[in-house]
Amino acid sequence: MTETDTTPRVLFLCTHNAARSQMAEAFLRHYAADRFEVLSAGLAPTQVHPLTRQVLTETGLDPSGLHAKSLNEFLGRVSIYYAIIVCDEAEEHCPRLYPFALETLYWPFDDPTQATGSREECLRTFRNIRDQIAHRVRAWLDTLEDSD
């Protein structure tokens, strides 16, 4: 990118924008807000899951600004450099993203909102997915730095 280009936008996309895409948005914003404008959205947004907020807070991130958004808020309205789909269902039902997004990546993670069992078991699932997402975001940033 040249110095006259705007900051590239990254959109994390999931079905409900309740957990995985919210976590990915929070981590990329934390790790590289100076390099990207970071967004997330859902195909059928609901609300940010309370355990999403809890597991992000545990890592020192502030989830208070997160809210579920619809892909329709962005589709055809803003240009996206990277659209990163973080669930199989969104990939399966996603509308055609090009030319809205220049590059589409697929990082499917299990849906922690589907966890069953005790609250502690569900929390353990959310933490596991959170850690997978944090690792994947860092690894992706490393590959971008290597290609610069």
TORSEKE-896966 format. One record per atom (N, C-alpha, C): residue number from 1; residue in one letter; atom name; x, y, z. Coordinates in Angstrom, 1 decimal, always signed. Example, Ala and Ser with C-alpha at 12.3 -4.5 7.8 and 13.67 -1.06 7.14 Angstrom:
FISE   nr  rest  atom      c1      c2      c3
FISE    1     A     N   +13.2    -5.7    +7.8
FISE    1     A    CA   +12.3    -4.5    +7.8
FISE    1     A     C   +13.2    -3.3    +7.8
FISE    2     S     N   +12.8    -2.2    +7.1
FISE    2     S    CA   +13.7    -1.1    +7.1
FISE    2     S     C   +12.9    +0.0    +7.9
***
This chain:
FISE   nr  rest  atom      c1      c2      c3
FISE    1     M     N    +0.8    -1.2    +0.0
FISE    1     M    CA    +0.0    +0.0    +0.0
FISE    1     M     C    +0.9    +1.2    +0.0
FISE    2     T     N    +0.5    +2.2    -0.7
FISE    2     T    CA    +1.2    +3.5    -0.7
FISE    2     T     C    +0.7    +4.4    +0.5
FISE    3     E     N    +1.5    +5.4    +0.7
FISE    3     E    CA    +1.1    +6.3    +1.8
FISE    3     E     C    -0.2    +7.0    +1.6
FISE    4     T     N    -0.6    +7.1    +0.4
FISE    4     T    CA    -1.9    +7.8    +0.1
FISE    4     T     C    -3.1    +6.9    +0.3
FISE    5     D     N    -2.9    +5.6    +0.4
FISE    5     D    CA    -4.0    +4.7    +0.6
FISE    5     D     C    -4.6    +4.9    +2.0
FISE    6     T     N    -5.8    +4.5    +2.1
FISE    6     T    CA    -6.5    +4.6    +3.5
FISE    6     T     C    -6.1    +3.3    +4.2
FISE    7     T     N    -6.4    +3.3    +5.5
FISE    7     T    CA    -6.1    +2.1    +6.3
FISE    7     T     C    -7.0    +1.0    +5.8
FISE    8     P     N    -6.4    -0.2    +5.6
FISE    8     P    CA    -7.3    -1.3    +5.1
FISE    8     P     C    -8.3    -1.8    +6.1
FISE    9     R     N    -9.5    -2.1    +5.7
FISE    9     R    CA   -10.5    -2.6    +6.6
FISE    9     R     C   -10.5    -4.1    +6.6
FISE   10     V     N   -10.7    -4.6    +7.8
FISE   10     V    CA   -10.8    -6.1    +8.0
FISE   10     V     C   -12.2    -6.3    +8.6
FISE   11     L     N   -12.9    -7.2    +8.0
FISE   11     L    CA   -14.3    -7.5    +8.5
FISE   11     L     C   -14.3    -9.0    +8.9
FISE   12     F     N   -14.6    -9.3   +10.2
FISE   12     F    CA   -14.8   -10.7   +10.6
FISE   12     F     C   -16.2   -11.0   +10.5
FISE   13     L     N   -16.6   -12.1    +9.9
FISE   13     L    CA   -18.0   -12.4    +9.6
FISE   13     L     C   -18.3   -13.8   +10.2
FISE   14     C     N   -19.5   -13.8   +10.9
FISE   14     C    CA   -20.0   -15.0   +11.5
FISE   14     C     C   -21.5   -15.0   +11.3
FISE   15     T     N   -22.1   -16.0   +11.8
FISE   15     T    CA   -23.6   -16.1   +11.6
FISE   15     T     C   -24.3   -15.1   +12.5
FISE   16     H     N   -24.0   -15.1   +13.8
FISE   16     H    CA   -24.8   -14.2   +14.8
FISE   16     H     C   -24.0   -13.0   +15.3
FISE   17     N     N   -22.7   -13.0   +15.0
FISE   17     N    CA   -21.8   -11.9   +15.5
FISE   17     N     C   -22.0   -11.8   +17.1
FISE   18     A     N   -22.0   -13.0   +17.7
FISE   18     A    CA   -22.2   -13.1   +19.1
FISE   18     A     C   -20.9   -13.5   +19.9
FISE   19     A     N   -20.0   -14.2   +19.2
FISE   19     A    CA   -18.8   -14.7   +19.9
FISE   19     A     C   -17.6   -14.7   +19.1
FISE   20     R     N   -17.4   -15.6   +18.1
FISE   20     R    CA   -16.2   -15.7   +17.4
FISE   20     R     C   -15.8   -14.5   +16.6
FISE   21     S     N   -16.6   -13.9   +15.9
FISE   21     S    CA   -16.3   -12.7   +15.1
FISE   21     S     C   -16.0   -11.5   +16.1
FISE   22     Q     N   -16.7   -11.5   +17.2
FISE   22     Q    CA   -16.5   -10.4   +18.2
FISE   22     Q     C   -15.1   -10.6   +18.8
FISE   23     M     N   -14.7   -11.8   +19.2
FISE   23     M    CA   -13.4   -12.1   +19.7
FISE   23     M     C   -12.3   -11.7   +18.7
FISE   24     A     N   -12.5   -12.1   +17.5
FISE   24     A    CA   -11.5   -11.8   +16.5
FISE   24     A     C   -11.4   -10.3   +16.3
FISE   25     E     N   -12.5    -9.6   +16.3
FISE   25     E    CA   -12.4    -8.1   +16.1
FISE   25     E     C   -11.7    -7.5   +17.3
FISE   26     A     N   -11.9    -8.0   +18.5
FISE   26     A    CA   -11.3    -7.4   +19.7
FISE   26     A     C    -9.8    -7.7   +19.7
FISE   27     F     N    -9.4    -8.9   +19.3
FISE   27     F    CA    -8.0    -9.3   +19.3
FISE   27     F     C    -7.2    -8.5   +18.2
FISE   28     L     N    -7.8    -8.4   +17.0
FISE   28     L    CA    -7.1    -7.7   +15.9
FISE   28     L     C    -7.0    -6.2   +16.3
FISE   29     R     N    -8.0    -5.7   +16.8
FISE   29     R    CA    -8.0    -4.3   +17.2
FISE   29     R     C    -6.9    -4.1   +18.3
FISE   30     H     N    -6.8    -5.0   +19.2
FISE   30     H    CA    -5.8    -4.9   +20.3
FISE   30     H     C    -4.3    -5.1   +19.7
FISE   31     Y     N    -4.1    -6.0   +18.8
FISE   31     Y    CA    -2.8    -6.3   +18.3
FISE   31     Y     C    -2.4    -5.3   +17.2
FISE   32     A     N    -3.3    -4.8   +16.4
FISE   32     A    CA    -2.9    -4.0   +15.2
FISE   32     A     C    -3.9    -2.9   +14.8
FISE   33     A     N    -4.4    -2.2   +15.8
FISE   33     A    CA    -5.4    -1.1   +15.4
FISE   33     A     C    -4.7    +0.0   +14.6
FISE   34     D     N    -3.4    +0.1   +14.8
FISE   34     D    CA    -2.7    +1.1   +14.0
FISE   34     D     C    -2.5    +0.7   +12.5
FISE   35     R     N    -2.7    -0.6   +12.2
FISE   35     R    CA    -2.6    -1.0   +10.8
FISE   35     R     C    -3.9    -1.2   +10.1
FISE   36     F     N    -5.0    -1.5   +10.8
FISE   36     F    CA    -6.2    -1.8   +10.2
FISE   36     F     C    -7.4    -1.1   +10.9
FISE   37     E     N    -8.5    -0.9   +10.1
FISE   37     E    CA    -9.8    -0.6   +10.7
FISE   37     E     C   -10.5    -1.9   +10.8
FISE   38     V     N   -10.9    -2.3   +12.0
FISE   38     V    CA   -11.4    -3.6   +12.3
FISE   38     V     C   -12.9    -3.6   +12.6
FISE   39     L     N   -13.6    -4.4   +11.9
FISE   39     L    CA   -15.1    -4.5   +12.0
FISE   39     L     C   -15.5    -6.0   +12.2
FISE   40     S     N   -16.7    -6.2   +12.6
FISE   40     S    CA   -17.3    -7.6   +12.6
FISE   40     S     C   -18.7    -7.4   +12.3
FISE   41     A     N   -19.3    -8.5   +11.8
FISE   41     A    CA   -20.7    -8.5   +11.5
FISE   41     A     C   -21.2   -10.0   +11.4
FISE   42     G     N   -22.6   -10.1   +11.4
FISE   42     G    CA   -23.2   -11.4   +11.3
FISE   42     G     C   -24.2   -11.4   +10.2
FISE   43     L     N   -24.5   -12.6    +9.7
FISE   43     L    CA   -25.5   -12.8    +8.7
FISE   43     L     C   -26.9   -12.6    +9.3
FISE   44     A     N   -27.0   -13.1   +10.5
FISE   44     A    CA   -28.3   -12.9   +11.3
FISE   44     A     C   -27.9   -12.5   +12.7
FISE   45     P     N   -27.5   -11.3   +12.9
FISE   45     P    CA   -27.0   -10.9   +14.2
FISE   45     P     C   -28.0   -11.0   +15.3
FISE   46     T     N   -27.5   -11.3   +16.5
FISE   46     T    CA   -28.3   -11.4   +17.7
FISE   46     T     C   -27.8   -10.4   +18.7
FISE   47     Q     N   -27.0   -10.8   +19.7
FISE   47     Q    CA   -26.4   -10.0   +20.6
FISE   47     Q     C   -25.1   -10.6   +21.1
FISE   48     V     N   -24.1    -9.8   +21.6
FISE   48     V    CA   -22.9   -10.4   +22.1
FISE   48     V     C   -23.1   -11.2   +23.3
FISE   49     H     N   -22.7   -12.5   +23.2
FISE   49     H    CA   -22.9   -13.4   +24.3
FISE   49     H     C   -22.2   -12.9   +25.6
FISE   50     P     N   -22.8   -13.0   +26.7
FISE   50     P    CA   -22.2   -12.6   +28.0
FISE   50     P     C   -20.8   -13.3   +28.2
FISE   51     L     N   -20.7   -14.6   +27.9
FISE   51     L    CA   -19.4   -15.3   +28.1
FISE   51     L     C   -18.3   -14.8   +27.1
FISE   52     T     N   -18.7   -14.2   +26.0
FISE   52     T    CA   -17.7   -13.6   +25.1
FISE   52     T     C   -17.1   -12.4   +25.8
FISE   53     R     N   -18.0   -11.6   +26.4
FISE   53     R    CA   -17.5   -10.4   +27.2
FISE   53     R     C   -16.6   -10.9   +28.3
FISE   54     Q     N   -17.0   -11.9   +29.0
FISE   54     Q    CA   -16.2   -12.4   +30.2
FISE   54     Q     C   -14.9   -12.8   +29.8
FISE   55     V     N   -14.8   -13.7   +28.8
FISE   55     V    CA   -13.5   -14.3   +28.4
FISE   55     V     C   -12.5   -13.2   +27.8
FISE   56     L     N   -13.1   -12.2   +27.2
FISE   56     L    CA   -12.2   -11.1   +26.7
FISE   56     L     C   -11.7   -10.3   +27.8
FISE   57     T     N   -12.6   -10.0   +28.8
FISE   57     T    CA   -12.2    -9.2   +30.0
FISE   57     T     C   -11.1   -10.0   +30.7
FISE   58     E     N   -11.1   -11.3   +30.8
FISE   58     E    CA   -10.1   -12.1   +31.4
FISE   58     E     C    -8.7   -11.9   +30.8
FISE   59     T     N    -8.7   -11.5   +29.6
FISE   59     T    CA    -7.4   -11.3   +28.9
FISE   59     T     C    -6.9    -9.8   +29.0
FISE   60     G     N    -7.7    -9.0   +29.6
FISE   60     G    CA    -7.4    -7.6   +29.7
FISE   60     G     C    -8.0    -6.7   +28.7
FISE   61     L     N    -8.8    -7.3   +27.8
FISE   61     L    CA    -9.5    -6.5   +26.8
FISE   61     L     C   -10.8    -6.0   +27.3
FISE   62     D     N   -11.2    -4.8   +26.8
FISE   62     D    CA   -12.4    -4.1   +27.2
FISE   62     D     C   -13.5    -4.4   +26.2
FISE   63     P     N   -14.5    -5.3   +26.5
FISE   63     P    CA   -15.5    -5.6   +25.5
FISE   63     P     C   -16.7    -4.6   +25.5
FISE   64     S     N   -16.7    -3.6   +26.3
FISE   64     S    CA   -17.8    -2.7   +26.4
FISE   64     S     C   -18.3    -2.1   +25.1
FISE   65     G     N   -17.4    -1.9   +24.2
FISE   65     G    CA   -17.8    -1.2   +22.9
FISE   65     G     C   -18.3    -2.2   +21.9
FISE   66     L     N   -18.3    -3.5   +22.2
FISE   66     L    CA   -18.7    -4.5   +21.2
FISE   66     L     C   -20.2    -4.6   +21.1
FISE   67     H     N   -20.8    -4.7   +19.9
FISE   67     H    CA   -22.2    -4.9   +19.7
FISE   67     H     C   -22.4    -5.7   +18.4
FISE   68     A     N   -23.5    -6.5   +18.4
FISE   68     A    CA   -23.7    -7.3   +17.2
FISE   68     A     C   -24.2    -6.3   +16.0
FISE   69     K     N   -23.6    -6.6   +14.9
FISE   69     K    CA   -24.0    -5.8   +13.7
FISE   69     K     C   -24.3    -6.7   +12.5
FISE   70     S     N   -25.1    -6.2   +11.6
FISE   70     S    CA   -25.5    -7.0   +10.4
FISE   70     S     C   -24.5    -6.7    +9.3
FISE   71     L     N   -24.2    -7.8    +8.5
FISE   71     L    CA   -23.4    -7.6    +7.3
FISE   71     L     C   -24.0    -6.5    +6.4
FISE   72     N     N   -25.3    -6.4    +6.4
FISE   72     N    CA   -26.0    -5.4    +5.6
FISE   72     N     C   -25.6    -3.9    +5.9
FISE   73     E     N   -25.0    -3.7    +7.1
FISE   73     E    CA   -24.5    -2.4    +7.5
FISE   73     E     C   -23.3    -2.0    +6.7
FISE   74     F     N   -22.6    -3.0    +6.2
FISE   74     F    CA   -21.3    -2.8    +5.5
FISE   74     F     C   -21.4    -3.2    +4.0
FISE   75     L     N   -22.1    -4.2    +3.6
FISE   75     L    CA   -22.1    -4.7    +2.3
FISE   75     L     C   -22.5    -3.7    +1.3
FISE   76     G     N   -21.6    -3.3    +0.4
FISE   76     G    CA   -21.9    -2.3    -0.6
FISE   76     G     C   -21.8    -0.9    -0.2
FISE   77     R     N   -21.5    -0.7    +1.1
FISE   77     R    CA   -21.4    +0.6    +1.7
FISE   77     R     C   -20.0    +1.1    +1.9
FISE   78     V     N   -19.1    +0.1    +2.3
FISE   78     V    CA   -17.7    +0.4    +2.5
FISE   78     V     C   -16.9    -0.7    +1.8
FISE   79     S     N   -15.7    -0.3    +1.5
FISE   79     S    CA   -14.8    -1.3    +0.9
FISE   79     S     C   -14.0    -2.1    +2.0
FISE   80     I     N   -13.9    -3.3    +1.8
FISE   80     I    CA   -13.2    -4.2    +2.8
FISE   80     I     C   -12.0    -4.8    +2.1
FISE   81     Y     N   -10.9    -4.8    +2.7
FISE   81     Y    CA    -9.7    -5.4    +2.1
FISE   81     Y     C    -9.7    -6.9    +2.4
FISE   82     Y     N    -9.9    -7.2    +3.7
FISE   82     Y    CA   -10.0    -8.7    +4.1
FISE   82     Y     C   -11.3    -8.9    +4.7
FISE   83     A     N   -12.0    -9.9    +4.2
FISE   83     A    CA   -13.2   -10.4    +4.8
FISE   83     A     C   -12.8   -11.8    +5.4
FISE   84     I     N   -12.9   -12.0    +6.7
FISE   84     I    CA   -12.5   -13.2    +7.3
FISE   84     I     C   -13.7   -13.9    +7.9
FISE   85     I     N   -14.1   -15.0    +7.3
FISE   85     I    CA   -15.2   -15.8    +7.8
FISE   85     I     C   -14.8   -16.8    +8.8
FISE   86     V     N   -15.4   -16.7   +10.0
FISE   86     V    CA   -14.9   -17.5   +11.2
FISE   86     V     C   -15.8   -18.6   +11.6
FISE   87     C     N   -16.8   -18.9   +10.7
FISE   87     C    CA   -17.6   -20.1   +11.0
FISE   87     C     C   -18.1   -20.8    +9.7
FISE   88     D     N   -18.3   -22.1    +9.8
FISE   88     D    CA   -18.7   -22.8    +8.6
FISE   88     D     C   -20.1   -22.4    +8.1
FISE   89     E     N   -21.0   -22.1    +9.0
FISE   89     E    CA   -22.4   -21.7    +8.6
FISE   89     E     C   -22.3   -20.4    +7.8
FISE   90     A     N   -21.6   -19.4    +8.2
FISE   90     A    CA   -21.5   -18.2    +7.5
FISE   90     A     C   -20.9   -18.4    +6.1
FISE   91     E     N   -19.8   -19.2    +6.1
FISE   91     E    CA   -19.2   -19.5    +4.8
FISE   91     E     C   -20.2   -20.2    +3.8
FISE   92     E     N   -21.0   -21.1    +4.4
FISE   92     E    CA   -22.0   -21.8    +3.6
FISE   92     E     C   -23.1   -20.9    +3.0
FISE   93     H     N   -23.5   -19.9    +3.8
FISE   93     H    CA   -24.7   -19.0    +3.5
FISE   93     H     C   -24.3   -17.6    +3.1
FISE   94     C     N   -23.0   -17.4    +3.0
FISE   94     C    CA   -22.5   -16.0    +2.8
FISE   94     C     C   -22.8   -15.6    +1.3
FISE   95     P     N   -23.2   -14.3    +1.2
FISE   95     P    CA   -23.4   -13.8    -0.2
FISE   95     P     C   -22.0   -13.6    -0.8
FISE   96     R     N   -22.1   -13.4    -2.1
FISE   96     R    CA   -20.8   -13.2    -2.8
FISE   96     R     C   -20.2   -11.9    -2.3
FISE   97     L     N   -18.9   -12.0    -1.8
FISE   97     L    CA   -18.3   -10.8    -1.2
FISE   97     L     C   -17.4   -10.0    -2.1
FISE   98     Y     N   -17.0   -10.6    -3.2
FISE   98     Y    CA   -16.2    -9.8    -4.2
FISE   98     Y     C   -17.1    -9.1    -5.1
FISE   99     P     N   -16.9    -7.8    -5.4
FISE   99     P    CA   -15.8    -7.0    -5.2
FISE   99     P     C   -15.8    -6.2    -3.9
FISE  100     F     N   -16.9    -6.4    -3.1
FISE  100     F    CA   -17.0    -5.8    -1.8
FISE  100     F     C   -15.7    -6.0    -0.9
FISE  101     A     N   -15.2    -7.2    -0.9
FISE  101     A    CA   -14.0    -7.5    -0.2
FISE  101     A     C   -13.0    -8.0    -1.2
FISE  102     L     N   -11.8    -7.4    -1.2
FISE  102     L    CA   -10.7    -7.8    -2.1
FISE  102     L     C   -10.2    -9.2    -1.9
FISE  103     E     N   -10.1    -9.6    -0.6
FISE  103     E    CA    -9.7   -11.0    -0.3
FISE  103     E     C   -10.5   -11.6    +0.8
FISE  104     T     N   -11.0   -12.8    +0.6
FISE  104     T    CA   -11.8   -13.5    +1.6
FISE  104     T     C   -11.0   -14.7    +2.1
FISE  105     L     N   -10.9   -14.7    +3.4
FISE  105     L    CA   -10.2   -15.8    +4.1
FISE  105     L     C   -11.2   -16.6    +4.9
FISE  106     Y     N   -11.0   -17.9    +5.1
FISE  106     Y    CA   -11.8   -18.8    +5.9
FISE  106     Y     C   -11.1   -19.3    +7.1
FISE  107     W     N   -11.5   -19.0    +8.3
FISE  107     W    CA   -10.9   -19.4    +9.5
FISE  107     W     C   -12.0   -20.0   +10.4
FISE  108     P     N   -12.6   -21.2   +10.1
FISE  108     P    CA   -13.7   -21.7   +10.8
FISE  108     P     C   -13.3   -22.2   +12.2
FISE  109     F     N   -14.0   -21.7   +13.2
FISE  109     F    CA   -13.9   -22.2   +14.6
FISE  109     F     C   -15.2   -22.7   +15.1
FISE  110     D     N   -15.1   -23.7   +16.0
FISE  110     D    CA   -16.3   -24.2   +16.6
FISE  110     D     C   -17.1   -23.0   +17.3
FISE  111     D     N   -18.4   -23.2   +17.4
FISE  111     D    CA   -19.3   -22.1   +18.0
FISE  111     D     C   -19.4   -22.4   +19.5
FISE  112     P     N   -18.7   -21.5   +20.3
FISE  112     P    CA   -18.8   -21.7   +21.7
FISE  112     P     C   -20.2   -21.5   +22.3
FISE  113     T     N   -21.1   -20.7   +21.5
FISE  113     T    CA   -22.4   -20.5   +22.0
FISE  113     T     C   -23.3   -21.8   +22.0
FISE  114     Q     N   -22.8   -22.8   +21.3
FISE  114     Q    CA   -23.5   -24.1   +21.3
FISE  114     Q     C   -23.0   -25.1   +22.4
FISE  115     A     N   -22.1   -24.6   +23.2
FISE  115     A    CA   -21.6   -25.5   +24.3
FISE  115     A     C   -22.7   -25.8   +25.2
FISE  116     T     N   -22.6   -27.1   +25.7
FISE  116     T    CA   -23.6   -27.5   +26.7
FISE  116     T     C   -22.9   -27.9   +28.0
FISE  117     G     N   -23.6   -28.1   +29.0
FISE  117     G    CA   -23.1   -28.5   +30.3
FISE  117     G     C   -23.2   -27.4   +31.3
FISE  118     S     N   -22.4   -27.5   +32.3
FISE  118     S    CA   -22.4   -26.5   +33.4
FISE  118     S     C   -21.9   -25.2   +32.9
FISE  119     R     N   -22.1   -24.2   +33.7
FISE  119     R    CA   -21.6   -22.9   +33.4
FISE  119     R     C   -20.0   -22.9   +33.2
FISE  120     E     N   -19.4   -23.7   +34.1
FISE  120     E    CA   -17.9   -23.8   +34.1
FISE  120     E     C   -17.5   -24.5   +32.8
FISE  121     E     N   -18.2   -25.5   +32.4
FISE  121     E    CA   -17.9   -26.2   +31.1
FISE  121     E     C   -18.0   -25.3   +29.9
FISE  122     C     N   -19.1   -24.5   +29.9
FISE  122     C    CA   -19.3   -23.6   +28.8
FISE  122     C     C   -18.2   -22.5   +28.8
FISE  123     L     N   -17.9   -22.0   +30.0
FISE  123     L    CA   -16.8   -21.1   +30.1
FISE  123     L     C   -15.5   -21.6   +29.6
FISE  124     R     N   -15.2   -22.9   +29.9
FISE  124     R    CA   -14.0   -23.5   +29.4
FISE  124     R     C   -14.0   -23.6   +27.9
FISE  125     T     N   -15.2   -23.9   +27.3
FISE  125     T    CA   -15.3   -23.9   +25.8
FISE  125     T     C   -15.0   -22.5   +25.2
FISE  126     F     N   -15.6   -21.5   +25.8
FISE  126     F    CA   -15.4   -20.1   +25.4
FISE  126     F     C   -13.9   -19.7   +25.4
FISE  127     R     N   -13.3   -20.1   +26.6
FISE  127     R    CA   -11.8   -19.8   +26.7
FISE  127     R     C   -11.0   -20.5   +25.7
FISE  128     N     N   -11.3   -21.7   +25.4
FISE  128     N    CA   -10.6   -22.5   +24.4
FISE  128     N     C   -10.7   -21.8   +23.0
FISE  129     I     N   -11.9   -21.5   +22.6
FISE  129     I    CA   -12.1   -20.8   +21.3
FISE  129     I     C   -11.4   -19.5   +21.3
FISE  130     R     N   -11.6   -18.7   +22.4
FISE  130     R    CA   -10.9   -17.4   +22.5
FISE  130     R     C    -9.4   -17.6   +22.2
FISE  131     D     N    -8.8   -18.6   +22.9
FISE  131     D    CA    -7.3   -18.8   +22.7
FISE  131     D     C    -7.0   -19.2   +21.3
FISE  132     Q     N    -7.8   -20.0   +20.7
FISE  132     Q    CA    -7.6   -20.4   +19.3
FISE  132     Q     C    -7.6   -19.2   +18.4
FISE  133     I     N    -8.6   -18.3   +18.6
FISE  133     I    CA    -8.7   -17.1   +17.8
FISE  133     I     C    -7.6   -16.2   +18.0
FISE  134     A     N    -7.2   -15.9   +19.2
FISE  134     A    CA    -6.0   -15.0   +19.5
FISE  134     A     C    -4.8   -15.6   +18.8
FISE  135     H     N    -4.6   -16.9   +18.9
FISE  135     H    CA    -3.4   -17.5   +18.2
FISE  135     H     C    -3.5   -17.3   +16.7
FISE  136     R     N    -4.7   -17.5   +16.1
FISE  136     R    CA    -4.8   -17.4   +14.7
FISE  136     R     C    -4.6   -15.9   +14.2
FISE  137     V     N    -5.1   -15.0   +14.9
FISE  137     V    CA    -4.9   -13.6   +14.6
FISE  137     V     C    -3.5   -13.2   +14.6
FISE  138     R     N    -2.8   -13.6   +15.7
FISE  138     R    CA    -1.3   -13.3   +15.8
FISE  138     R     C    -0.5   -14.0   +14.7
FISE  139     A     N    -0.9   -15.2   +14.3
FISE  139     A    CA    -0.2   -16.0   +13.3
FISE  139     A     C    -0.4   -15.3   +11.9
FISE  140     W     N    -1.6   -14.8   +11.7
FISE  140     W    CA    -1.9   -14.1   +10.4
FISE  140     W     C    -1.1   -12.8   +10.3
FISE  141     L     N    -1.1   -12.1   +11.4
FISE  141     L    CA    -0.3   -10.8   +11.4
FISE  141     L     C    +1.2   -11.1   +11.2
FISE  142     D     N    +1.7   -12.2   +11.7
FISE  142     D    CA    +3.1   -12.6   +11.5
FISE  142     D     C    +3.3   -12.9   +10.0
FISE  143     T     N    +2.4   -13.6    +9.3
FISE  143     T    CA    +2.5   -13.8    +7.9
FISE  143     T     C    +2.5   -12.5    +7.1
FISE  144     L     N    +1.7   -11.6    +7.5
FISE  144     L    CA    +1.6   -10.3    +6.8
FISE  144     L     C    +2.9    -9.6    +6.9
FISE  145     E     N    +3.5    -9.6    +8.1
FISE  145     E    CA    +4.8    -8.9    +8.4
FISE  145     E     C    +5.9    -9.6    +7.5
FISE  146     D     N    +5.9   -10.9    +7.4
FISE  146     D    CA    +6.9   -11.6    +6.7
FISE  146     D     C    +6.8   -11.3    +5.2
FISE  147     S     N    +5.6   -11.0    +4.7
FISE  147     S    CA    +5.4   -10.7    +3.3
FISE  147     S     C    +5.7    -9.2    +2.9
FISE  148     D     N    +5.8    -8.4    +4.0
FISE  148     D    CA    +6.1    -6.9    +3.7
FISE  148     D     C    +7.5    -6.7    +3.2
***
